[in-house]
Amino acid sequence: MDWHILAQQLVNGLTLGSIYGLIAIGYTMVYGIVGMINFAHGDVYMVSAYLTAICLAVLFSFGIDSLPFALLATLATTLLITAAYGWTIERIAYRPLRGAPRLAPLISAIGMSLVLQNGVQLSQGAKTQGVPSLIPATLRLGEGNDFVQITLVQLMIIVVSLASMAMLTWLIQRTSLGRQCRATQQDRRMAAILGINTDRIISTVFVIGAAMAAIAGVLVTLNYGSFDFYIGFVTGIKAFTAAVLGGIGSLPGAMLGGLILGLSEALFSGMVNTDYKDVFAFSLLVLVLIFRPTGLLGKPEVEKV
Amino acid sequence: MNHLSFPRRLLAVALAGGLSSLSGLAGAADTIKIGVAGPMTGGYAAFGEQFWRGASQAAEDINAAGGIGGKQIELVKGDDACEPKQATAVANRLLDQDKVAAVVGHFCSSSTIPASEVYADAGVLVITPGSTNPKVTERGLPTMFRMCGRDDQQGPLAADFIVNELKAKKIAVVHDKDTYGQGIADAMRDRLKELQADDRVVLYEGLTRGEKDFNALVTKIKAADADTVYFGGLYNEAGPLLRQLREQGLKVNFLSGDGSLDPAIVTTAGGPQFVEGAYMTSVREARNIPTSQDVVRKMKEAGFDPAGFTLYAYASLEAIAASMNGAKTGDGMKLAEWLKSHTVSTVLGPKSWDSKGDLKETSFSLFIWGADGNYKEMQ
């Protein structure tokens, strides 16, 4: 295999992996704090893709033709509304079940996912929607037909994902809010006795997770251009897999899991066969879980006595 | 009613009689229910809408002309979302709950095949306006018909074009692992074998429906140095695939089948600049046939462009109505016999069927996408 083909596959894999990682952050943070899997997270990402298209359409119809401004305004609006979705979902679907057995919020999450999917399908129509290609800028390395290329959007996806991961890790490790999060994670009742408003902390975590999904939604929409009400399912499953692979509950683990999943998909489909790339990716997951049941960077669970 | 005087009683009887004959016209007992099944929701809902619009217009026109033996047609919508499991559930609902006398549908071959088993058990006539997989009529089901051609006619047309006109040297074949997509890709490849050109196939792989990122596959096509890509699948995947091919700088010829030939591909690809120059095979452009002009005009006036399979759905309902008028029965087996021995004049011209339920004459055409995001039939 030529060097430029291999390098191109690495670029493809890194982009895909960064997207998985960005969405996986939402799964992993919620799991880390509340200990539940937020199955509606993939659909929050789907909602943000629709919001991106709606915002862009509205801005362009007002005659705003400065692309950087339009993109920033879209990102800000999408972030805000999607974060509101995250907060609302937690408030109505999970908080009332705080004391319930573990299965109840899980079922509630699946229900929420169905509500979002069908709600968007009914309000926006079932057709695939799209935005035109806005940023055609591409970096190319090489001559003639032997080149590696990365589009500006792909570069943005990789940089933004790594930056978000680093920022959130800093937030959790170094700030007062992060300390409260970790305290809530370790012992929710004790944290509450010590004066931490645990309900507010949990809401915050949902908001942060949704905001990450919003960033992913904007970037993915710019990159692939088309989306429908069902994209949250496929991407959500992959991102969830990434979170488990990296060790659910661990932020760097989510990113690492995403990158491994993306790279293994791209390299396997490039070198072996596209038909079986998912089989390969999930076999990898099974292997990792056999030898490290808590994922690559997950902490072994200590039984509380 | 002994408190009513005689003239009043007469009036009451007359009124009751009048009411009952009125309700007879509109009531359930004297209408003929016909199912229209396809992907009304989900990613392929654009085709479902074409089915529904086409069949609705046909029902309206047939009803205005007196209906079937004086009875009005009432359409019942069935949504399979192109999911095989949901297709059988919808088929059972149409039969048990709605008691339909015949069905126009389904769209995806992977839905039509399992659903047709259910209809066959009940002996109900089904005409699909769009399922082109050979298996649809190859299983010996007596009541299964189609209003379109077969993939083993459509795939070869593309193969002939690739070999004779494009003179391709290296061909990449991609499909979506679905009954329709892989079926048409295989039919194309089989024809390449007949043309002794199958050694030009440098890649044969399946992508996953519902995904958006095909960059790894595109890079692989680039590595294989292909000059032509044939895709068996639907526009939802064809659009992103085409866009990613162009974004990675591949100037390959792109061909696909009727599942991709829909204006929605311009949206899924992200602009007409990506679909420009792509070739697609499909059933003949029904909007250009002389016999369809009246209906096309009427539907356009009502605000719907009868693209794709719309007029095929229209013709399917016409064939059902003609068989019911001709055979004077609702029995599916007798209707099927009638259709196999008669020629029906439809909006698409005269149609007749062989013993399997395939059209005796079908013609596929090649279409090419222009820079304006519209496609036109090639001569």
Contacts between the chains, C-beta under 8 A, distances in Angstrom:
chain1	res1	chain2	res2	distance
A	1	B	223	6.8
A	2	B	223	7.1
A	5	B	219	6.1
A	5	B	220	8.0
A	5	B	222	7.0
A	5	B	223	4.3
A	8	B	219	4.6
A	8	B	222	7.5
A	8	B	248	7.6
A	9	B	216	6.0
A	9	B	219	5.5
A	12	B	213	7.7
A	12	B	215	4.0
A	12	B	216	4.8
A	12	B	219	6.0
A	13	B	216	7.1
A	15	B	213	7.8
A	15	B	215	7.2
A	16	B	213	5.3
A	16	B	215	7.4
A	16	B	216	7.9
A	121	B	41	6.3
A	125	B	45	7.6
A	126	B	41	4.6
A	126	B	42	5.6
A	126	B	43	7.0
A	126	B	45	3.8
A	127	B	45	5.9
A	127	B	46	5.8
A	127	B	264	6.3
A	127	B	267	7.8
A	128	B	43	6.1
A	128	B	235	7.8
A	128	B	236	5.5
A	128	B	239	7.7
A	128	B	264	6.2
A	128	B	267	6.2
A	128	B	268	5.0
A	129	B	267	6.7
A	130	B	239	7.7
A	130	B	267	4.1
A	130	B	268	5.9
A	130	B	269	7.7
A	130	B	270	5.6
A	131	B	270	7.0
A	132	B	270	5.6
A	132	B	271	4.6
A	133	B	243	7.3
A	133	B	270	4.6
A	133	B	271	5.5
A	133	B	273	7.8
A	133	B	274	7.6
A	138	B	247	7.6
A	147	B	249	7.5
A	149	B	248	6.7
A	149	B	249	6.9
A	151	B	247	6.7
A	220	B	212	7.6
A	224	B	212	4.3
A	224	B	213	6.8
A	224	B	240	5.8
A	224	B	243	7.8
A	224	B	270	7.8
A	225	B	240	7.3
A	225	B	243	6.4
A	225	B	268	7.7
A	225	B	269	7.2
A	225	B	270	3.1
A	225	B	271	7.8
A	226	B	212	6.7
A	226	B	236	7.8
A	226	B	239	6.0
A	226	B	240	6.1
A	226	B	267	6.4
A	226	B	268	4.3
A	226	B	269	7.5
A	226	B	270	6.5
A	227	B	212	7.5
A	228	B	43	5.4
A	228	B	236	7.5
A	230	B	42	7.4
A	230	B	43	6.3
A	230	B	210	6.5
A	231	B	210	7.7
A	231	B	212	6.9
A	233	B	210	7.5
A	234	B	210	4.8
A	234	B	211	6.0
A	265	B	216	6.7
A	266	B	215	7.3
A	266	B	216	4.0
A	267	B	216	7.8
A	269	B	205	8.0
A	269	B	216	4.3
A	269	B	217	6.0
A	269	B	220	6.8
A	270	B	216	5.1
A	270	B	219	5.9
A	270	B	220	5.1
A	270	B	223	7.4
A	273	B	205	6.3
A	274	B	205	4.3
A	274	B	206	6.5
A	274	B	207	5.8
A	274	B	216	7.1
A	274	B	217	5.0
A	274	B	220	7.3
A	275	B	177	6.8
A	275	B	205	5.9
A	275	B	206	4.5
A	277	B	216	7.6
A	278	B	208	6.7
